[in-house]
Amino acid sequence: MPELRNDDIGRILRRVYVGPFDGEPLKFVYYGRVSTTMQVDGTGLDDRKESSEMWCDEHNIEIVEYYADHGISGGTTDRPDFQRMLRELPYYIAHGIQGVLTWSLDRFARDVLIQLQEIDRFTKLGVVFVSIYEQADYSTASGRKKIIDDANAAENYRLRHKENMSRAYRFTAIKRKQWVGPPPTGYRRAGKRVGLESNDDAAAIVDLFDLLATDCYSADATAMELRRRGYLGVWNVQTQAYTPWNRYNVLDIARNAAYIGKVRYHDEWFDGNHRAIIADETFNAVQDILNGRVGQKRIIPREEDGLIGGLTWCASCNSPMWQQLRSDRGYISYICSGRQKRLGCQAVAVRDDTIEPQLYLLFERIDLPHEIIDAVAVELAQRAARRARQPVTPAVDLRAIEEKMARLREMYIDGDISRDEYRRRKDVLESQRAIGTPLDSPTPPINIKAAGAFLQDAARLFRESPRKHQSRLLRELFEHIWVGNKIGITAIQPRDTYLLLLGAIQGKSGGPGGLWTSTPYHIPPIWTRFQSPLFPSIAQ
């Protein structure tokens, strides 16, 4: 949509705030945010959402999508649902929305610069920004001044609140000897003034320190062993889900002195009132081992490719991704070709060691009993029988047809034939190309029994094979893998040989049922909550 002018903004905002409220409803997307745990666990977000829906009903407004960030400050734009809204906004604009709706300016952001930048972004995209509480018409000078004044007030409140909370955190950590912030993995809050107590995840923490204390396990190997033992990972308070074990959360936990009974304020550690779950000797031994590894880079041979190099596609713009070896930092990353070619994609690089845990989970989910293999074999045989009864389509040399069409275009451009004659001959050639079977692309028969036996053993092969063989295994099974930043793998398309079997597994586990043809094989929601309407072909 073209950029809005001030009179267009004023016309839409007057319809929203003043009316008339008849006719077709205006369509908006809604964004909400709460910054504290009390607001998340309480009724703040739900109350605002309910009040906003009542206001929208009175003003004949339809909300087509809700976005909400839980427990995140409004002083930053690094918010999962906020970024998802910005990515998906062009899709909804193409489907006729008028703008972005929020309860109040401080729920949208508590920073003047963020407020002004995002309102300017919306204006350039051709939509308006509506705040139910302030109801500011920023098409006028007075309305723009009101938005700036309210945004200044929200930012000042955030800064004062930050200073007050800093003093409260210091008192809680030093005087009361209680942990400040979300409890570390392995602990839970026992009460408001009691502090922390261990929970079921404490067993994973004990095993983590025991593995590192042997000096035989790297951070990557420790994460892999914890996954093999069945530990889910690190609990994320914001997403309310487990983050699978990886080298980064392993190192964060290994450096955390909370497990020997300490509490932290800024960068200082003090004695806490909670019980330690790791002995001081074990913790100190792990610190000595990790300190001895500082400066030792992970050596990756230059000829080695990433695990999914050549298979990756960007989940944001559906472009191929290139792999880049960061030998100075010791990892491989995948970069969207759409971003590199300046095609407008804003997806950032995805590291291979963030994708690796998802691949292990994927192979652990491939459960293929003999009943499924037999059922797919029967279905394939029935398809072959039906195909045999159908009339045989003539074989066509597609290359010859393309050459004829190229010559036909040249004749038309040179003026040797008329426009009507060009269209008539072109329709004949296109019909021949559409109904024929290519000569050079026969469909090979699929050995379902052999493919099923291979899939039954795929999890063990992937778990026990070296990295080079793991990469070959992935290329044998999959055609494309879509990945996104902070999300990892979003969708997978298997090769034709294994498409029927993996489709049957997905149908059995609650996904789309039946035998698949070309739809990508989706990872179950346990791995990702990514639901993008931008590319229906890779979104469930």
Secondary structure, 3 states (H helix, E strand, C coil): CCCCCHHHHHHHHHHHHCCCCCCCCEEEEEEEEECCHHHHHCCHHHHHHHHHHHHHHHCCEEEEEEEEEECCCCCCCCCHHHHHHHHHHHHHHHCCCCEEEECCHHHHCCCHHHHHHHHHHHHHHCCEEEECCCCCCCCCHHHHHHHHHHHHHHHHHHHHHHHHHHHHHHHHHHHCCCCCCCCCCCEEEEECCCEEEECCCHHHHHHHHHHHHCCCCCHHHHHHHHHHCCCCCEEECCCCEEECCCHHHHHHHHCCHHHHCEEEECCEEEECCCCCCCCHHHHHHHHHHHHHHCCCCCCCCCCCCCCCCCCEEECCCCCEEEEEEECCCCEEEEEEHHHHCCCCCCCCCEEHHHHHHHHHHHHHCCCCCHHHHHHHHHHHHHHHHHHHHCCCCCEECHHHHHHHHHHHHHHHHHCCCCHHHHHHHHHHHHHHHHHCEECCCCCCCCCHHHHHHHHHCHHHHHHHCCHHHHHHHHHHHEEEEEEECCCEEEEEEECHHHHHHHHHHHHHCCCCCCCCCCCCECCCCCCCCCCCCCCCCCCC
